[in-house]
Amino acid sequence: MQLTYLGHSCFLLETSHARIVIDPFITGNPSCPLALEQLSCDYILLSHGHEDHTADAFALAQRCQATIVANYEIAEYFSAKGAKTHGLNPGGGHTFPFGRVKLTLAHHTSSMEAGANPRYMGVACGIIISADQKNLYHAGDTALFLDMQLIGKAGLDVAMLPIGDNFTMGPDDALLALEFLKAKVTVPMHFNTWPVIAQDGDAFARRAATGGHAVRVMKPGDTLAV
């Protein structure tokens, strides 16, 4: 299994049976190392509705005939536009040909077309992916919450955790999340895309190491063997 970081909170996960893109934000993402046309996948997993997590979901789904997996409201939204979708909600999971996807809690908002009349897109979620005898957790955009201790009981090989602050947890809360999740390795995300979420990923990794936690700071384009 191989995990490639595409900047912000977007990842490509390649299992033995599928290529999975998580939170596709390619177009307009200043940190993404490739163009949308260079990316192909079988499934698209979405943590919530904000455009920096869903911007390219429909275009990618249409071009690749990929299935969008998301909360019920987001799945219904993209289904109405003509995409193949599978809706879930927090606490629920489904077994796909490549493995199992389960949605978890996340403390954040979820909408599209923000402004005077934002379109409600259900609750924000985290995502647990179980495939090839590995468990990965993409926290989505979230604040720190105590139930991360329960998520950690899944036995996490990799956790993808926001550290940018302002819109999500920052480095201090993320250090506590490491204690709750107890992943074998944690990959920081949702930082340095814009000045308002600028953080020193290497400094975070050094602080984590003092607590016995392995953090892999990935630059956009870097790949991690899981």
N, C-alpha and C positions, 0 to 999 in steps of 0.2 A: 504494500500500500504506500502511496506517495501523496504528500500534501504540498501544494505550491501556493505561496502567498502572492496575491495579485493586488495588494495595496488596500488600505482602509480596513474593511472587514470582509473582504472578498477572498475566497480560497477556491482552488480546484483540488478535489479529492479524487484520486484514481485508485479504485479498488480492482480486485480481480475480475469483477463483473460489470463495472459501470464507471463512467466519468461523471462526477457530481460537482456542480458549481454552487457555492454557498454565497448568498447575498451579492448578486452580480451588479457591481458598480464599476463599469469599464469606461463608458462614454462620459466624459466630463470629470473623470477621476484623475487628478494631476499626478498621482503616484503609480498608476497602473502601467506596467511595462509592455503591454501589448494592445492591439486593436481588437475590437469585438469580433471582426471577421476571422481572427486567428484562433478563436476559442470555440471548442465544440464540447458537447456534453449530452448525457442521457437523462439526467435529472437536475432540477434547480431547486434548492432549498432556500426558503426565505424566513428570516427571523421576525420581521415586522414590515410595516408599509412605507416607511420613509424612503425618499427617492435615492438616498445614498446607500440603499440596500436593495432596491428593486428596479433601479433605472433601466437596466437592460434585460430584465426578466422576460418580458413578452417577445422582444425581438429575437432573443436567444432561443426561447422555446419554439417560436415559429420556424426559425431557420434550421434548428437541429431536431425538430419534432420531439423535444424533450418534455417531460412531465414536471410541472411546477408543484412542489409540496410546500404547503404553508397553512396558516390558520384558516378557519372556515371562510371568514369574510374575504381574505385575500385570494383564496382559491376560487371563490365564486366570482370575484371581480375579474380575474384573468380568464376564467371559463367563459364568462359572458362575452369576452373579446375574441374567443375562439381558440384558446390554448387548452392543452390537455392538463388537467390538474388533479390533485388529491388533497382534500381538506382534512385537517386534524385540529385538535385543540389541546391546551395544556393538560398534561397527564395522560393523554392518549398517544398511542403509537400504532404503527402499521409495518408489516413485514413485506418488503419489496424484493424483487429478484436478487438484488445486491446485498441485502441485509435489512436491518430494522431502523426506523426513524421514530423517535419519540420527542414530543414537544414538552418543554418544561416552563416553569414560571420565569418571567423576567420583569423587572420593575422599570418601566419606560412607557412612552406614549407610542401610538401607531396611527398614522394618517397618510394621505396623499393629497397633493394639490393644496399644500398649506397656504393660508391666507385668511381672508374674511370668512370663507366657507370651506374649511378643510373637509375632505372625505374620510369618514371614520373607517379604519381598517382593522377592527378587532383588537385584541390584546397583543402586546409584544411578547415574544417567546424566546427561549433558548432552545437549542437542538442537540439531542444526543443521537449519534450515529453509531450503530453496531454493525461492523462488517469485517470479514477476514479475521475473526477472532480478536478484534480490537474495538475499543470504545473511545469515541471522540466527542467532545462537548464544545459546541460553539455557543458562547453565552449571549450572542446578539448584543444589543445595546441595553445595558442594565446598570442599576445601582447594586451595591452590595446588599445581600439578604441572607438571613440565617439558614434558610432552607437549602442553600448551596451545600450544606453538610449532607443532606439527603442525596443530592445529585452525585456527590463524591462517592457514595456507597456503590455506585455502578462499577467502580474500579476503572478509573479513567487513564487511558494511555496518553492522550493529548487533551489539553484544554486550551481553547482560543478565547482570550479574555481582554475586554477593553480596558485601557489605562489612560485615556485621553483627558478625563475630567470634563467639566463644564456640562456636557450632555450625558455622560456616563460616569461610572466610578473612575476615580483617579488612582494614582500609584499607591497612596496610603491604604485606601480601601481594597485595592487589588491584592496587596500583600496579605490582608486578612482573608480574602477569597482563596488564596493559595492554601492557607491552613485548612479551610473548609473542604476544598475540592480534592486535595492530595493527589493531583495528577502526576504521572511520571515525568512529563514535560509540559510546560505552559508556553504558549506563543502569545505575546502581546499584540493587540490590534486596536483599531479605531484611535490612532494617534498620529500626529505629524502630517495629516492630510492638509490641514489648514492651521494658521497660527493660533487660533483659539483652542486647539487641542494639541498643541506642541508639548512633547514630553521627551525625556532622555531615556530611551529604552534600555541602553546599556547600564545606566545607573539603577534602573529598576531591577535588572537582572542581578546586579551585584548585591543589592539589598535583599533580594530573594535568596541568594546563595547563602547569606549569613543565617538564614532560617532553615537551610537544608533543602531548598526547593530549586529544581532545575528549570531555568527559563531560557528559551531559545529566541533570540531577537532575530526575526527574519526580515530582510530587505525585500521589497517587491521583486518577484522573479525567483527568489530563493525556494529551494525544495527541501523537504524533510521526509526521510524514510521513516515510516511508522512501523 
